[in-house]
Amino acid sequence: AFLEDLVNQRRKMEVEQVSKVEKKKEQDITEKYPALKEIAAKNAALGNELKALTDLLEQTSKRDNELRKQASDLEMEYRSTQRKVEIAGLKEALGQVLLEHYKRLPDPLKFEKQARHLRKQVTETGLRQIRYKELRRQLNDLELDPSNYLKDVPKEQLAELKQPLKELSKSKRELLDKLISTDEAYLRALSEQEVMLQRMQDVLRSYDEFLSEHLLWVRNTPVIDWQDLKKIPGELRTLFNLPAWTEVWKYFSQQLSGAYLFYLLLFLLVLAYWLRIHLLTALVASSKEIAKPAGGNFSATLKALFYSILVPIVPASLVLLLAWQLKQGAEVSSYANALAEALYWVWKPLYSLLLLRLLACRGGVLEAHFHWRRSSIIRLRKAVNFLLLSFMPVSILTILLVHLGDNGLGGVLLKFTFSIGAIAQSIFIYMVFHWRKGVIAIYMQQHPKGILWRTRWLWFPLAVGIPLLLVVLAMLGYVYTSATLLYQVIDTLWLLAGLVILHQLAEHWLLLSRRRIAYQAALDRRKAMSRKEGEELPPESEPGCEISEPKIDLVALSKESQKLLTAGMFIAAIIGLWLIWAETLPALGFLDQIPLWQYTSVVNGVETEVPTTVGDVLKVMVLIIATLIATRNLPSLLEIILLQYFHLSAGSRYAIRTLMGYVIAATGIVLVFHAMGGDWGQIQWLVAALGVGIGFGLQEIVANFISGLIILFERPIRVGDYVTVGESDGTVTRIQIRATTILTRDRKELLVPNKEFITGRLLNWSLSDQSTRLKLAVGIRYGADVKLAEKLMLESAEEHPMVQGEPKPFVYFQGFGDSALLLELRCVIESVDYRIATLSELHHAINRKFIDAGMEIPFPQQDVHLDLRGPLDVKLQPE
């Protein structure tokens, strides 16, 4: 660094000398040779550029040295902290030190911004080098033929200007060479600075992960006891120090004397508050618009949501403006700074709660647009008002105590205020999520078989108990841990609220679309009826014109739309949870240091004892849960995508979805096995033994499983096909691992092992063609007109809408029966699904035509002959 400073100083002195020389030359040549003024001025400009570039190079070198020192200091502090943790462990005293180090960490965004600026400078330097090289090429042309640059100079003066022009060219060449070499040095300095920035970012990231990993597990304040209660009066005196708060008011009043920007922003907020009344009026108007018979317009819902978002901005902005004004000034007192920090923190939850309360107001978005029950809305308003009156004031007091207390997070009163806030959050969760008394009670009643209802005994106590657990942790001294986790729990609640609003908005759009289509259909039917009756349809806008809107269940949606909404919300929830809890995840790395048992594994050809830690067990549990969720939801999402973008049959989509589920399950099993430390070498003998056992004891199950895979790949049957297996027939509804489900015409589900479809005889009525042939046998009396009967039967078939024109239906004379002349009608219909109904309708049509034509259908007749050549023997016997 010392040598670099010497080199930079020497380079700077040389450049300053060159710049002075070029300026002197420009003055002399301008006086003696006015024709060369422009060329001399360009040389002087290049000299100024060289001076500026040298200054940039010097600044870059200094910045590089500063970054190198910062990175070295941070690395030394990082290694020192690591050694302290290894030697002392996670002690209480060390917890406060780690917290102070975490607060002093530089902002990584600042270095990212510097890296972007650095890349921009590298690009500009490269372009500048190209320009300098182009100028040097043009200088060669000037030396070869200087007359092109002196076109306006008389010929008698050319000889006189050649020598000074040659000197200017030489000076310009030297300047360009120095500029190019300085630019190359500047580019090298930028590259070194980029390396230092990357090093700084790497160290900062590693240090941040290390601190995040250990801070949540270390106690940073003493455990509270009865002796600590004696400190509360002193902390109360510090918090409610009247002279100090009077000074804050005087300081704030003095600032207002010349705070013109503050008054301008305050005026805008007052104007916005006046406009707030008009926004509320527009909100009510949009709620009325949605109740129109035509189903309203989705833009009305968007307007109502937009107005609801705008209205709470005024009070939240006022809080933010006060916090900003308190921060202005050269010297800000500790009390003013504490109040500003509290207001800075509180404006976001204040805005969120006010927005939620406005959404739940009478005639608001939840009631008028999303059609929530009045009881649920009232409960939600009560819960929000409870948070506004309890959590918000306590949060302000907690932030004030953090910045005013001498012990940082170790204040006794701070622990109590934090605990009250956490208890308020727990009560709020109870008021919202209780399955009988909460906001979601009606939803839970409407979905008694849903996963939320079935698992309420698990998630509800967990949700209510987490804030209470944080209270216990705070009292035990884990204040930082409790505050961090409570903040992320609050963010998770707001994420859930946002997802509910988005889900309701998407669902509302789908419902409005369906209702508008149904209303238009009702309107078209009314017009058709009016035309049939010869009446004129009154306009929709006329008074007294009432169009009966068909009732549509505002909760029931199509299965495809519901699946798509659920999948979208699921993906959004995963992304949101990851963004919220990503900072806490490194702390789980501490669990990798707690071994449970060990197993032997070959690492680089050497057998090594590898521990299985608590972290590994948690990873396995997360993988199992993720596999179950993915197996349940991702195949359905894939089916929806196939339905939207590919023209595939229902059977093809089902086969792809089922195979996708198998692939996800198999991948999850492999990942779980790998997370447990297993490899193929450890289980190959177990697999071989299981293979033998399966071959003898489970061969039927394995045969059915393999047959199921063959069915899915070869597809001799598909979901929706009408099949006959043995003496049973019906529609295929599910193809599972062991058996296939067939729904018979008696609405009974028949489970058929998959093996029977592969090894046995199978009749698939709709494998390659959905159409099927019908046979109708009819008998007419002897002596009837056969041609007329054939004509009537053929007309019945041709008039039926389900009978296909190709191949054409036909009737043939089958033969002479015992009691009738036998005729048979044969025709083809589109699908086997309409077989029974079409047979019945054709029988009715033929019977009706035969009756109209006087054609008789005989019943079976028998002749009885009695032998009367002798007496009949008649006997009467008692019963």
Residue, then its C-alpha position, 0 to 999 in steps of 0.5 A: a500500500f505504501l509503494e502504491d501511494l508513492v507510485n500514485q503521487r509520482r504519477k500525479m505530479e507528472v500528470e500535473q506537470v504535463s497538464k501545465v505544459e499543454k496549457k502553456k503550449e496552447q497559449d503560445i500556439t494560439e498567439k503565434y499560429p491561430a490556425l492550430k488553435e483547435i488542435a492545441a485545444k484538443n491536446a489541452a483537453l486530453g491533458n485535463e482528461l489525463k489529470a482527471l483519470t489520474d485522480l480517479l486512479e488515486q481514489t480507486s487505489k485508496r478505496d481498494n486499500e480501505l476495502r482490504k483493511q475492512a475485509s481483513d478487520l472483519e475476517m479477524e473479528y470473525r475468526s476471533t468470534q469463532r474462537k470465543v464461541e469454541i472456547a467459552g460456548l454459548k454463555e450469557a456474557l458472550g450472547q451480548v457480545l454476539l448481539e453487539h457484533y451483529k448490530r455493527l455488521p455493515d449493510p450488504l446492500k451498500f456493497e452490492k450497490q458499489a459492485r454495480h457501480l464498479r461494473k458500470q465503471v469497467t464498461e465506461t473504461g473499456l469504451r474510453q480505451i477504444r476512443y483513445k485508440e481510435l484517436r491514436r489511429q487518426l493521429n497516424d493519418l495526420e502525420l502522413d498527410p497533414s494537409n487534410y487538417l489544414k484545408d482552410v490555410p493558405k498554401e504559403q503558410l503550410a510550410e510555416l505550420k508543419q513544424p509546430l503541427k509536428e510538435l503538437s502531434k508528438s505531444k498528442r501521441e504522448l498524451l494518448d499513450k499516457l491516457i491508454s496506460t493510465d486507463e489500463a492501470y485504472l482498469r487493473a485497480l478496478s479489477e482489484q477493487e472488485v476482488m476486494l468487494q467480492r471478498m468483503q461480501d463473502v466474509l460478511r455473508s459468512y459472518d452474518e450466517f455464523l451470528s444468525e446461527h448462534l444468536l437464536w440459541v444463546r441467552n443474551t440477558p439474565v434470567i428474570d427473578w424477584q430481585d429484578l422487580k426492584k429495577i422497574p421503578g427506576e426504568l419507569r422514571t427513565l421512560f417517563n422522564l418529564p424534563a427529557w420529553t419536554e426537551v423533545w417537544k422544545y426541540f421539535s417546536q424549534q425545528l418547525s420554525g423553518a421546516y417548510l418541507f414538513y409544512l408542505l407534506l403536512f398540507l398534502l396529508v390534510l388535503a388527502y384526509w379531506l379527500r378520504i371522505h370522497l374515497l369512502t363515498a366511492l367505496v360505498a358506491s362500488s359496493k352498490e354497483i356489484a349488486k346489479p342484476a347482471g352480476g356487476n363488474f370486476s372493476a368495481t371490486l378492484k376500485a373498492l380494494f384500491y380505495s381501501i388501500l388508499v384511505p389508511i395511507v393518511p394516518a400511517s403517513l402522518v406517523l412516518l412524517l413525524a418520525w422523519q421530522l424528529k430525525q432532522g437536525a444536527e444533534v438529536s437527543s436520545y429521547a427524540n431518536a427513541l421516539a422516532e425509531a418507535l414511530y418508524w417501526v409502528w407505521k407498517p403494522l398501523y397501516s396494515l391493521l387500519l387496512l384490515r379494519l376498513l376491508a371489514c367495515r359495513g359495506g366493505v370489500l369483505e361483505a359486499h364483494f366477497h360475501w363474507r357472513r356478517s358474524s365473521i366480519i364482526r369477529l374480525r373487526k373485534a380482533v383488529n380493534f383489540l390489536l390496535l388498542s393493546f399491541m400497538p401501544v405496547s410495541i411503542l413502549t417496547i421500542l422506546l425501552v430498547h433505545l432508552g434503557d442502559n442494559g439494551l435488551g436486558g431491561v426488566l420492564l422491556k421484558f414485561t412490555f414484550s410479553i404483553g405484546a406477545i400475549a396480545q398476539s396469542i389472543f388475536i390468533y385465538m379470536v381469528f382461528h378458533w374453529r367455533k368462536g373465531v373468524i374462520a368458524i363458518y368456513m370450518q363448518q362448511h368444510p367439515k372434511g377439510i384438512l384444516w378441520r381434521t388437523r385442528w387439534l394440531w395447528f390451533p394449539l401450536a399457533v396459539g402457543i407459539p407467542l406464549l412460548l416466546v414469553v417464557l423464552a423472554m423471561l429466561g433471557y432469550v429476548y433477542t430470540s423471542a423478538t426475532l421469532l415474534y416479528q416473523v410470526i407477525d409477518t407470517l400472519w400478514l402473509l396469510a391475510g394477503l393470501v386470503i385476500l388474493h384467493q377471495l379476489a380470484e374466486h370472486w372474479l370466477l364467480l362474477s364471470r359465471r354469474r354474468i354468463a348465466y344472466q346473459a343466458a336468462l336474458d336470451r331465454r326471455k327474449a326468445m319467449s317474448r318473440k314466441e309470444g309476439e310481445e316486445l321486450p322492455p329495455e333492461s333499464e326501464p323501471g319495472c323490468e325485472i329479469s329473474e337472475p338464476k341463483i348460483d352458489l357463490v361458494a361452489l366453483s368448478k373443480e379445475s378452478q378450485k384446484l388451480l386456485t389452491a395450487g397457486m396459493f400453495i406455491a405463493a405460501i411456500i415462496g412467502l414463508w421462505l422469504i420470511w423465515a430465510e434469515t432464521l434458517p441458518a440458526l438451524g445449522f446449530l442442530d447439526q452439532i448435536p449427535l444422536w447416533q453414529y453409523t459407519s460410512v466409507v469416505n474417500g475409501v476409508e471407513t469413518e464414523v459419521p454422526t446422525t444429528v438432530g438437524d438430520v432428523l429434522k431434515v428427514m421430517v421436512l422431506i417426508i412432509a414435503t414429499l406428502i404435500a408434493t405428491r398430493n398437490l403437484p400432480s393435480l397442478l400438472e393435470i391443470i396445466l395439461l388441460q389448459y395447454f394440451h388437448l389430451s383426453a381425461g384418461s391420458r391426463y389421469a395416467i400422466r398425473t398418476l405416474m407423476g405422483y409415483v415419480i415424486a414419491a420415489t424421489g422423496i424416498v430416495l432423498v429421505f434415504h440419502a438424508m439419513g446417510g444411507d447408500w446402496g452398498q449398505i442396503q443391497w443385501l437387505v434389498a436382495a432378501l426383500g426380493v426373495g421374500i417378495g418373490f414368495g409371499l407378496q408375488e400377487i401384490v407385486a404382480n398387481f403393481i406391475s400390471g398397474l404400471i403396464i396399464l398406465f403405460e400401455r393404456p388398454i383401459r383408461v379412466g372413463d372407459y366403459v369395460t366388461v370384465g367377466e360378468s361385470d361391466g361399468t366405467v373405470t373411475r380410478i387406476q391405483i397401485r393394486a386395483t382398478t375401481i369400476l363404477t357399475r350401473d347400479r352405482k356400486e364400486l367394483l375393485v378389480p385387481n390389475k392383474e386381471f386386466i393384463t392376464g385375463r380377457l377384457l372387453n373395452w367398449s371405448l378403447s379406440d372408438q367411443s361409438t357402439r352398435l345397438k341391436l333392437a329385435v322386434g316381432i310383428r304378427y304373421g300377415a303384417d306388412v313387413k316393408l312398412a314395419e321396416k320403414l317405421m323402425l328405420e324412421s325411428a332410428e334416423e329421427h333420433p339425435m344420438v344415432q349416427g348417419e354413418p354407418k347408416p342404420f338398417v333393418y333386416f328380416q331376421g326370420f320366422g319365429d314361433s309367434a311372430l315375424l322377427l325384425e332387427l334394427r341395427c344402428v351406431i351411436e356416439s358413445v357407450d354412455y348413451r346406450i341405455a337411454t338411446l335403447s329406451e327412447l328407440h323402443h318408445a319411438i318404434n312402439r308409438k309408430f307401430i300403434d299409429a300405423g295399426m301394426e300389432i306386436p304379437f305375444p307368444q301363442q301355444d295350441v293345446h290339443l286334447d285327445l278325445r278318443g276316450p273318456l277323460d280321467v278326472k280325479l278330485q283330491p283333498e288338499 
